[in-house]
Amino acid sequence: MSKLKAIQIGLGGFGLSWVELLQANQNMELVAIVDQQEESLQKAQEMTNLGPEQLFISFEKALEKVQADFVLIVTPPATHIALAKQALKAGLHVMMEKPLTDTAEEANDLLAFSREYSQKVMVSQNYRWNPQIQTIKQLIAASSIGPIEYADYYFNKATHFGGGEISMRKSFFRIWLSITLIFSAIY
């Protein structure tokens, strides 16, 4: 199977973490990065084997210069709908960070727009595959814990956001997971 080629848009917030994840995945090839800040692009170049011809300030230029299968959008939610539509028009699948869009109206608009194309649009929901969540799912499916009336899932990472970049390293990840289930027992 050939690698899926990705264009990543956005390096702020979780952007640099996504660069690391894409590079670590044997089934993916990061072919371009788009960000409005030159400093962020320079940092991404240091992290990757991408050349300057694969780093862009505009998504339009990236679309002109590189071939890709999908776009990963890691930008502020207000930009998601326009970037997703642009990617679909260019024949790319779309994956983006949460939330899908800024408003329900925009989400409905994007859904209607996406139905005109064969490409897929998805939102990253990677935590649902955590072992803890999967265990709870299995317990519920097996009726092992009774009917659920309320559930909370808290996920926190020790991150530092600032200046369009994130200071996160795997060795410093701290995950605090607290799952609270309140259920009524059936006797």
Secondary structure by P-SEA (a helix, b strand, c coil): cbbbbbbbcccccaaaaaaaaaaacccccccbbbbccaaaaaaaaaacccccccccccaaaaaacccccbbbbcccccaaaaaaaaaaaabbbbbbcccccccaaaaaaaaaaaccccbbbbccccccccaaaaaaaaaaaacccccccbbbbbbbccccccccccccccccbbbbbbbbbbbbbcc
